[in-house]
């Protein structure tokens, strides 16, 4: 009937109205509705009690010696020991790693094959296994006229062998469901694969074939040399990677460790099949090789490795020598002219603006040096990044380069610390940039030198504890990755002959003091800096005098 229909319509309108109120933010509800739906009274403060806000005492501000560089403006010439920022004490308190004691510590087992080749495994269980071969040989062991040989070996991995064609090798890898990769560095070549447990024996057999019986056909070599030539040109477009490689050559000009990883095309074309085979015979020997596995039983992997790798020689055949003598750090300056906007032409929409770049580096230490942990903490303390960052907790926004450089000087586009450690040396430095044709390139060098020198004059306890906490957190978070865990086992066993647990590493990090940071920083800047500029010729002509930079930094090391 009509009356019942009207009643139903009224009921529907009432339901819709109530449902709207439930989904609308409280600030959009009318005052009458607020009384209806939010009828809880606010808690009254007890009478006679007044909460007083705690005001911390003012922090002392200490001025450092002004920079003597004439191009350094007034606002650059002072710094503070304690940056003017408010930090919650909870964020800078020490993070105890004992709370993870309830979980079993990683149990790394190490054994040796009949030819002195090591096998190392970690007991962490996972659904898949990660197995691989570490060869203690890299670009620093290449002959001077065969630059790029190890990168070529990396590219030729898992290709044709004496018993399999390239297509047959690929077919067997795919039948195992393996995710294989090969990487080369200055001191290592690593062949690795992630796959199911049941296919580990197949993978170990394929790895032994690819390093013991490679075919190295002319077609494969030619294809990979072409690909590496393309990589060489592409690397120069990535200015940060290009300068990081170049600063090695400035720091160690007369040693293979200073040679870039990717060789120029004219030297790559000189590499022959015989050069590759001689390099393998000389360096792929038992004492310089190690099988690493995670998520696999040690006795099982040891028996398989003995079956397929015990035939490798136990002594090196010195067909190729190089890179075995310790490098001598020298330092110096290199100016590389870049193209201007007029030379490149109009930029497309969305393309980043052209920048002037510089990198300043110093001699640090090897990974077996007692100061290794102090330099690692210094790296985190300096931090840095780009002028535009997503930010947020844990992103290093309170690091020294952010608070004292990027947040203070708007013309600085990026400033980030780096730390490279090797078996017998290392370099520590800062990579920075500003907009091209900016008159502040010389000022940028002044600011970076001043901040590096200031660390040697004093480090606040909260700043140091924050860096230690971030470094320890990074260790635990990275070890959650199966690939990082595999790499950690391999590198530590090769470097130290054993593996330190994450808890042991954190204990060493906690032992780093402010005095340690200041000491290693002063020791670092007592050496000649290695400086590389990348800017148009007009800008390079206005760069600071190298001797003035060295004298200024050395005055803080005394």
C-alpha positions as CSV (number, residue, x, y, z in Angstrom):
1,X,0.0,0.0,0.0
2,X,1.0,3.7,-0.2
3,X,1.4,4.0,3.5
4,X,3.7,1.0,3.8
5,X,5.8,2.3,0.8
6,X,6.3,5.7,2.6
7,X,7.4,3.9,5.7
8,X,9.9,1.8,3.7
9,X,11.3,5.0,2.0
10,X,11.8,6.7,5.4
11,X,13.6,3.7,6.8
12,X,15.9,3.5,3.8
13,X,16.7,7.2,4.1
14,X,17.5,6.7,7.8
15,X,19.8,3.8,7.1
16,X,21.7,5.7,4.4
17,X,22.0,8.7,6.7
18,X,23.5,6.6,9.5
19,X,25.9,4.8,7.1
20,X,27.2,8.1,5.9
21,X,28.0,9.2,9.4
22,X,30.0,6.1,10.0
23,X,32.3,6.7,7.0
24,X,32.8,10.5,7.2
25,X,35.7,11.9,9.1
26,X,34.8,13.4,12.5
27,X,35.8,16.9,11.4
28,X,33.2,16.9,8.6
29,X,30.2,15.9,10.9
30,X,27.9,18.6,12.1
31,X,28.1,19.7,15.8
32,X,24.8,18.0,16.5
33,X,26.0,14.8,15.0
34,X,29.2,15.0,17.0
35,X,27.2,15.1,20.1
36,X,25.2,12.1,18.9
37,X,28.1,9.8,17.9
38,X,31.1,11.1,19.8
39,X,29.6,11.4,23.3
40,X,32.7,10.4,25.3
41,X,33.8,13.1,27.6
42,X,37.4,14.3,27.7
43,X,39.4,13.2,30.7
44,X,39.9,16.0,33.2
45,X,43.3,16.7,34.6
46,X,43.5,16.0,38.4
47,X,43.1,19.2,40.4
48,X,46.3,20.6,41.8
49,X,48.6,18.9,39.4
50,X,50.4,21.0,36.8
51,X,52.6,19.3,34.2
52,X,55.8,21.2,33.5
53,X,57.6,20.9,30.2
54,X,61.2,19.9,30.5
55,X,63.6,22.3,28.7
56,X,67.1,20.9,28.1
57,X,70.0,23.2,28.7
58,X,71.5,25.0,25.7
59,X,74.2,23.0,23.9
60,X,77.7,24.6,23.6
61,X,78.7,25.7,20.1
62,X,82.4,25.4,19.3
63,X,83.9,27.2,16.3
64,X,86.6,25.7,14.2
65,X,89.5,27.3,12.4
66,X,88.2,29.2,9.3
67,X,89.1,27.8,5.9
68,X,92.1,29.7,4.4
69,X,90.7,29.3,0.9
70,X,90.0,32.7,-0.7
71,X,86.9,31.4,-2.5
72,X,85.3,30.2,0.7
73,X,82.5,32.7,1.7
74,X,81.8,33.9,5.2
75,X,79.0,31.4,5.9
76,X,81.4,28.5,4.9
77,X,84.1,29.5,7.4
78,X,82.6,28.1,10.6
79,X,81.1,24.9,11.7
80,X,79.8,23.4,15.0
81,X,80.7,20.4,16.9
82,X,77.1,19.6,17.6
83,X,74.7,20.3,14.7
84,X,71.7,22.4,15.5
85,X,69.1,19.8,15.4
86,X,66.8,18.1,18.0
87,X,67.0,14.4,18.2
88,X,65.0,12.0,20.4
89,X,67.3,10.4,22.9
90,X,65.7,7.0,22.2
91,X,66.8,7.2,18.6
92,X,70.5,7.7,19.6
93,X,70.6,5.2,22.5
94,X,72.6,2.0,22.0
95,X,70.8,-0.8,20.3
96,X,71.6,-4.0,22.1
97,X,72.1,-7.0,19.8
98,X,71.6,-9.5,22.7
99,X,67.9,-9.6,22.0
100,X,68.6,-11.7,19.0
101,X,70.4,-14.3,21.2
102,X,67.2,-16.3,21.2
103,X,67.8,-17.2,17.6
104,X,70.6,-19.6,16.8
105,X,73.8,-18.0,15.6
106,X,74.9,-18.9,12.1
107,X,77.1,-22.0,12.1
108,X,79.6,-21.8,9.4
109,X,81.5,-25.0,8.6
110,X,84.8,-25.0,6.7
111,X,86.7,-28.0,5.3
112,X,89.5,-28.6,2.8
113,X,89.5,-30.8,-0.3
114,X,92.5,-33.0,-1.3
115,X,93.9,-30.2,-3.5
116,X,93.8,-27.5,-0.7
117,X,90.5,-26.1,-2.0
118,X,88.1,-24.9,0.7
119,X,84.4,-25.7,1.1
120,X,82.4,-23.3,3.4
121,X,78.7,-23.6,4.2
122,X,76.3,-21.8,6.5
123,X,73.6,-23.7,8.3
124,X,70.7,-21.3,7.8
125,X,67.9,-23.3,6.2
126,X,65.8,-21.9,3.3
127,X,63.6,-23.3,0.7
128,X,66.3,-22.9,-1.9
129,X,70.1,-23.3,-1.9
130,X,72.7,-20.8,-3.0
131,X,76.0,-22.4,-4.1
132,X,78.9,-20.9,-6.0
133,X,82.6,-20.8,-6.6
134,X,84.9,-18.0,-5.3
135,X,88.2,-17.5,-7.2
136,X,90.7,-15.2,-5.4
137,X,91.7,-13.5,-8.6
138,X,90.5,-10.3,-10.2
139,X,91.4,-7.3,-12.3
140,X,94.4,-6.5,-10.2
141,X,96.0,-9.7,-11.4
142,X,95.6,-8.9,-15.1
143,X,98.6,-8.2,-17.3
144,X,98.9,-4.5,-18.0
145,X,98.3,-5.0,-21.8
146,X,95.3,-7.3,-21.2
147,X,93.0,-4.9,-19.2
148,X,89.5,-6.2,-19.0
149,X,90.4,-9.9,-19.1
150,X,88.5,-10.8,-16.0
151,X,85.4,-9.0,-17.2
152,X,85.7,-11.0,-20.4
153,X,85.9,-14.2,-18.3
154,X,82.8,-13.1,-16.4
155,X,80.9,-12.7,-19.7
156,X,82.1,-16.1,-21.1
157,X,80.9,-18.1,-18.0
158,X,78.3,-20.8,-18.6
159,X,78.9,-20.8,-22.4
160,X,80.2,-23.7,-24.5
161,X,82.5,-26.3,-23.0
162,X,84.5,-29.3,-24.4
163,X,81.4,-31.5,-23.9
164,X,78.5,-29.1,-24.3
165,X,77.5,-26.4,-26.8
166,X,76.2,-23.1,-25.7
167,X,72.6,-24.1,-26.3
168,X,73.0,-27.4,-24.4
169,X,74.5,-25.5,-21.4
170,X,71.6,-23.1,-21.4
171,X,69.1,-26.0,-21.6
172,X,70.6,-27.8,-18.6
173,X,70.7,-24.6,-16.5
174,X,67.0,-24.0,-17.3
175,X,66.1,-27.6,-16.5
176,X,67.5,-27.0,-13.0
177,X,65.5,-23.8,-12.6
178,X,68.7,-22.1,-11.6
179,X,69.3,-18.4,-11.4
180,X,73.0,-18.1,-12.3
181,X,75.2,-15.0,-12.2
182,X,78.9,-14.2,-12.5
183,X,80.6,-11.1,-11.1
184,X,84.1,-9.9,-11.1
185,X,85.9,-7.3,-9.0
186,X,89.4,-6.2,-8.3
187,X,90.2,-9.3,-6.2
188,X,87.5,-11.8,-6.9
189,X,85.6,-13.7,-9.5
190,X,82.4,-15.3,-8.3
191,X,80.2,-17.9,-10.0
192,X,76.9,-18.4,-8.2
193,X,73.5,-20.0,-8.6
194,X,70.2,-20.1,-6.6
195,X,68.2,-23.2,-7.1
196,X,66.3,-26.0,-5.4
197,X,68.2,-28.4,-3.1
198,X,67.8,-31.4,-5.4
199,X,69.7,-29.8,-8.3
200,X,72.8,-28.8,-6.3
201,X,74.9,-31.8,-7.7
202,X,73.9,-30.8,-11.3
203,X,75.0,-27.2,-10.6
204,X,78.3,-28.1,-9.1
205,X,79.1,-30.2,-12.1
206,X,78.2,-27.4,-14.6
207,X,80.3,-24.9,-12.6
208,X,83.3,-27.3,-12.7
209,X,82.9,-27.7,-16.5
210,X,82.6,-23.9,-17.2
211,X,85.9,-23.2,-15.4
212,X,87.9,-26.4,-16.2
213,X,86.9,-27.1,-19.8
214,X,85.7,-23.8,-21.5
215,X,85.6,-23.9,-25.2
216,X,86.0,-20.1,-25.8
217,X,85.0,-20.1,-29.4
218,X,86.0,-17.2,-31.7
219,X,82.3,-16.2,-32.1
220,X,81.7,-16.1,-28.3
221,X,84.8,-14.0,-27.7
222,X,84.0,-11.6,-30.4
223,X,80.4,-11.2,-29.2
224,X,81.4,-10.5,-25.6
225,X,84.2,-8.1,-26.5
226,X,81.6,-6.1,-28.5
227,X,79.3,-6.1,-25.4
228,X,82.1,-5.0,-23.1
229,X,83.0,-2.1,-25.5
230,X,79.4,-1.0,-25.2
231,X,79.6,-1.2,-21.4
232,X,82.8,0.9,-21.5
233,X,81.0,3.7,-23.3
234,X,77.9,3.4,-21.1
235,X,80.0,3.6,-17.9
236,X,81.4,7.0,-19.0
237,X,77.8,8.2,-19.1
238,X,77.3,7.2,-15.5
239,X,79.5,9.9,-14.1
240,X,79.5,8.7,-10.5
241,X,80.6,5.2,-11.4
242,X,83.2,6.7,-13.9
243,X,84.7,9.0,-11.3
244,X,84.8,6.2,-8.6
245,X,86.9,4.1,-11.0
246,X,89.0,7.0,-12.1
247,X,90.0,8.0,-8.5
248,X,91.5,4.6,-8.1
249,X,94.0,5.3,-10.9
250,X,94.9,8.7,-9.2
251,X,95.4,7.0,-5.8
252,X,97.4,4.0,-7.2
253,X,98.8,5.2,-10.5
254,X,101.5,2.5,-10.8
255,X,99.6,-0.6,-9.7
256,X,97.0,-2.8,-11.3
257,X,94.5,-2.1,-8.4
258,X,94.2,1.4,-9.8
259,X,93.2,0.1,-13.3
260,X,89.4,0.4,-14.1
261,X,87.5,-2.8,-14.2
262,X,86.2,-2.3,-17.7
263,X,89.0,-2.0,-20.2
264,X,89.0,0.2,-23.3
265,X,88.0,-1.3,-26.6
266,X,91.5,-1.1,-28.1
267,X,92.9,-3.3,-25.3
268,X,90.0,-5.7,-25.3
269,X,90.6,-6.6,-28.9
270,X,94.1,-7.8,-27.9
271,X,92.8,-10.5,-25.7
272,X,93.0,-14.0,-27.3
273,X,91.8,-17.5,-26.4
274,X,95.3,-18.4,-25.2
275,X,95.3,-15.4,-22.8
276,X,92.1,-16.5,-21.2
277,X,93.3,-20.1,-20.8
278,X,96.7,-19.0,-19.4
279,X,94.9,-16.8,-16.9
280,X,92.8,-19.8,-15.7
281,X,95.8,-22.1,-15.5
282,X,97.7,-19.6,-13.5
283,X,95.0,-18.5,-11.0
284,X,92.3,-21.2,-10.9
285,X,94.1,-23.5,-8.5
286,X,93.0,-25.2,-5.3
287,X,94.5,-22.7,-2.7
288,X,92.9,-19.8,-4.5
289,X,89.4,-21.4,-5.0
290,X,86.5,-22.0,-2.6
291,X,83.1,-23.6,-2.9
292,X,80.4,-21.7,-0.9
293,X,76.9,-22.9,0.0
294,X,74.0,-21.7,2.0
295,X,70.9,-23.8,2.8
296,X,72.8,-27.0,2.0
297,X,74.3,-29.7,4.3
298,X,78.1,-29.3,4.5
299,X,79.1,-33.0,4.2
300,X,76.8,-33.3,1.1
301,X,78.4,-30.3,-0.6
302,X,81.9,-31.4,0.4
303,X,81.5,-34.8,-1.2
304,X,80.1,-33.3,-4.4
305,X,82.9,-30.7,-4.6
306,X,85.6,-33.4,-4.1
307,X,84.1,-35.3,-7.0
308,X,84.1,-32.4,-9.5
309,X,86.9,-30.0,-8.3
310,X,89.6,-32.2,-6.8
311,X,91.2,-32.5,-10.3
312,X,92.2,-28.8,-10.2
313,X,96.0,-28.3,-9.5
314,X,97.1,-27.6,-5.9
315,X,99.9,-25.2,-7.0
316,X,99.9,-22.2,-9.2
317,X,101.5,-22.1,-12.6
318,X,103.0,-18.6,-13.0
319,X,102.0,-18.1,-16.6
320,X,100.7,-14.7,-15.7
321,X,101.9,-12.6,-12.8
322,X,100.7,-9.2,-11.6
323,X,98.9,-7.5,-8.8
324,X,100.5,-9.6,-6.1
325,X,102.8,-6.9,-4.8
326,X,101.2,-4.5,-2.3
327,X,100.1,-1.2,-3.9
328,X,101.7,2.1,-2.9
329,X,99.3,5.0,-2.3
330,X,100.4,8.2,-4.0
331,X,97.5,10.6,-4.5
332,X,97.3,13.5,-6.8
333,X,94.9,15.5,-9.0
334,X,93.2,14.9,-12.3
335,X,91.0,17.3,-14.3
336,X,88.7,15.8,-16.9
337,X,86.9,18.2,-19.2
338,X,83.2,17.6,-19.8
339,X,80.9,18.8,-22.6
340,X,78.9,22.0,-22.1
341,X,75.2,22.4,-22.9
342,X,76.2,24.2,-26.1
343,X,78.2,21.3,-27.3
344,X,75.6,18.7,-26.4
345,X,72.6,20.6,-27.8
346,X,69.1,21.1,-26.4
347,X,68.0,18.7,-23.7
348,X,64.8,16.7,-24.0
349,X,62.0,17.3,-21.5
350,X,62.5,15.5,-18.2
351,X,66.3,15.0,-18.7
352,X,68.3,16.0,-15.6
353,X,70.4,19.2,-15.8
354,X,74.1,19.0,-16.5
355,X,76.3,19.0,-13.4
356,X,79.9,19.6,-12.4
357,X,81.4,16.7,-10.4
358,X,84.3,16.1,-8.1
359,X,85.6,13.4,-5.9
360,X,88.1,13.6,-3.1
361,X,89.6,10.4,-1.6
362,X,92.3,9.4,0.9
363,X,94.2,6.3,1.8
364,X,92.2,4.2,4.4
365,X,92.9,0.6,5.4
366,X,92.5,-3.0,4.4
367,X,89.6,-5.2,5.6
368,X,92.1,-7.1,7.9
369,X,93.3,-3.9,9.6
370,X,92.0,-3.2,13.2
371,X,90.8,0.2,12.0
372,X,88.4,-1.4,9.5
373,X,85.4,-1.0,11.9
374,X,86.3,2.6,12.7
375,X,86.3,3.4,8.9
376,X,83.0,1.6,8.4
377,X,81.5,3.6,11.2
378,X,83.0,6.8,9.8
379,X,81.4,5.9,6.4
380,X,77.9,5.7,8.0
381,X,78.5,8.8,10.1
382,X,79.4,10.9,7.0
383,X,76.5,9.4,5.0
384,X,75.1,11.8,2.5
385,X,73.1,11.4,-0.7
386,X,71.2,13.6,-3.2
387,X,69.8,17.1,-2.5
388,X,66.3,15.6,-3.2
389,X,65.6,12.5,-1.2
390,X,62.5,10.6,0.0
391,X,63.9,11.0,3.5
392,X,62.3,9.4,6.5
393,X,63.7,7.5,9.5
394,X,66.7,5.3,8.7
395,X,67.6,7.2,5.4
396,X,70.7,8.9,6.8
397,X,69.1,12.3,7.0
398,X,71.0,13.1,10.2
399,X,74.4,12.1,8.7
400,X,77.1,14.7,8.6
401,X,77.0,15.4,4.9
402,X,73.3,15.9,5.0
403,X,73.1,18.2,8.0
404,X,76.3,20.2,7.4
405,X,76.4,20.3,3.5
406,X,73.2,19.4,1.7
407,X,71.0,21.2,4.2
408,X,73.2,24.3,4.5
409,X,74.2,25.0,0.9
410,X,71.4,24.8,-1.6
411,X,73.7,24.8,-4.6
412,X,75.1,21.4,-3.7
413,X,73.3,18.8,-5.7
414,X,74.8,15.7,-4.1
415,X,77.4,14.7,-1.6
416,X,78.0,11.1,-0.6
417,X,80.8,9.2,1.2
418,X,82.3,5.9,0.0
419,X,84.7,3.4,1.4
420,X,86.5,0.7,-0.6
421,X,88.6,-1.9,1.3
422,X,90.8,-4.5,-0.2
423,X,93.2,-7.2,1.1
424,X,96.1,-4.8,1.5
425,X,94.8,-1.2,1.1
426,X,91.7,0.9,0.8
427,X,90.4,4.4,-0.1
428,X,87.8,6.6,1.7
429,X,86.3,9.7,0.1
430,X,83.4,11.8,-0.9
431,X,81.7,12.2,-4.3
432,X,79.8,15.4,-4.8
433,X,78.3,17.6,-7.6
434,X,76.8,21.0,-8.3
435,X,75.0,22.4,-11.3
436,X,77.2,22.9,-14.4
437,X,78.9,26.3,-14.9
438,X,78.2,27.1,-11.3
439,X,80.9,29.3,-9.8
440,X,80.8,27.2,-6.6
441,X,82.9,24.2,-7.8
442,X,85.9,25.5,-6.0
443,X,83.7,26.3,-3.0
444,X,82.4,22.8,-3.1
445,X,86.0,21.4,-2.6
446,X,86.4,23.9,0.3
447,X,83.2,22.7,2.0
448,X,84.1,19.0,1.7
449,X,87.6,19.5,3.0
450,X,86.4,21.5,5.9
451,X,83.8,18.8,6.9
452,X,86.3,16.0,6.6
453,X,88.7,18.0,8.7
454,X,86.1,18.8,11.3
455,X,85.4,15.1,11.9
456,X,89.0,14.8,13.1
457,X,88.4,17.6,15.6
458,X,85.4,16.1,17.4
459,X,82.4,13.8,17.1
460,X,79.4,14.1,19.3
461,X,78.4,11.0,21.3
462,X,74.9,11.0,20.0
463,X,76.1,11.3,16.4
464,X,78.5,8.4,16.9
465,X,75.9,6.2,18.5
466,X,73.4,6.9,15.7
467,X,76.0,5.9,13.1
468,X,76.8,2.7,15.1
469,X,73.1,1.8,15.3
470,X,72.5,2.4,11.6
471,X,75.5,0.2,10.7
472,X,74.4,-2.6,12.9
473,X,70.9,-2.5,11.6
474,X,72.2,-2.6,8.0
475,X,74.2,-5.8,8.8
476,X,71.1,-7.7,10.2
477,X,68.8,-6.5,7.5
478,X,71.2,-7.3,4.6
479,X,71.8,-10.8,6.0
480,X,68.1,-11.6,5.5
481,X,68.9,-11.8,1.8
482,X,70.1,-15.3,0.6
483,X,72.5,-13.7,-1.9
484,X,74.1,-11.4,0.7
485,X,74.5,-14.2,3.1
486,X,76.3,-16.3,0.4
487,X,78.6,-13.4,-0.3
488,X,79.2,-12.7,3.4
489,X,80.4,-16.3,3.9
490,X,82.6,-16.3,0.9
491,X,84.3,-13.0,1.5
492,X,84.9,-13.5,5.2
493,X,86.3,-17.0,4.9
494,X,88.7,-15.8,2.1
495,X,89.7,-12.7,4.1
496,X,90.0,-14.2,7.6
497,X,89.9,-17.9,7.2
498,X,86.7,-18.0,9.3
499,X,83.4,-16.2,9.6
500,X,82.3,-13.8,12.3
501,X,78.7,-13.8,13.3
502,X,76.6,-10.7,13.1
503,X,76.6,-10.5,16.9
504,X,80.4,-10.5,16.9
505,X,80.6,-7.8,14.2
506,X,78.2,-5.6,16.2
507,X,80.4,-6.0,19.3
508,X,83.3,-4.7,17.3
509,X,81.2,-1.8,16.0
510,X,80.1,-0.9,19.6
511,X,83.8,-0.8,20.6
512,X,84.5,2.1,18.2
513,X,84.9,5.3,20.2
514,X,84.9,9.0,19.3
515,X,88.7,9.0,19.8
516,X,88.9,6.1,17.2
517,X,86.9,8.1,14.6
518,X,89.0,11.3,15.2
519,X,92.3,9.3,15.1
520,X,91.6,7.5,11.8
521,X,90.3,10.7,10.2
522,X,93.5,12.6,11.2
523,X,95.6,9.7,9.9
524,X,93.6,9.7,6.7
525,X,94.1,13.4,5.9
526,X,97.8,13.2,6.7
527,X,98.2,11.6,3.2
528,X,97.9,13.4,-0.1
529,X,94.3,13.6,-1.3
530,X,93.3,12.0,-4.6
531,X,91.1,14.6,-6.4
532,X,89.3,14.2,-9.7
533,X,87.3,17.1,-11.3
534,X,84.8,16.6,-14.1
535,X,83.6,19.9,-15.5
536,X,83.9,22.2,-18.6
537,X,87.4,23.6,-19.2
538,X,86.4,27.1,-18.0
539,X,85.2,25.8,-14.7
540,X,88.3,23.5,-14.3
541,X,90.6,26.5,-14.6
542,X,89.1,28.0,-11.4
543,X,89.6,24.9,-9.3
544,X,91.6,25.2,-6.0
545,X,95.3,24.7,-6.1
546,X,96.1,21.2,-5.1
547,X,99.0,22.1,-2.8
548,X,96.8,24.5,-0.9
549,X,94.2,21.8,-0.4
550,X,96.8,19.4,0.9
551,X,98.4,21.9,3.2
552,X,95.0,22.9,4.7
553,X,94.0,19.3,5.4
554,X,97.5,18.3,6.7
555,X,97.3,21.2,9.3
556,X,94.4,19.3,10.9
557,X,96.2,16.0,11.1
558,X,98.9,17.3,13.4
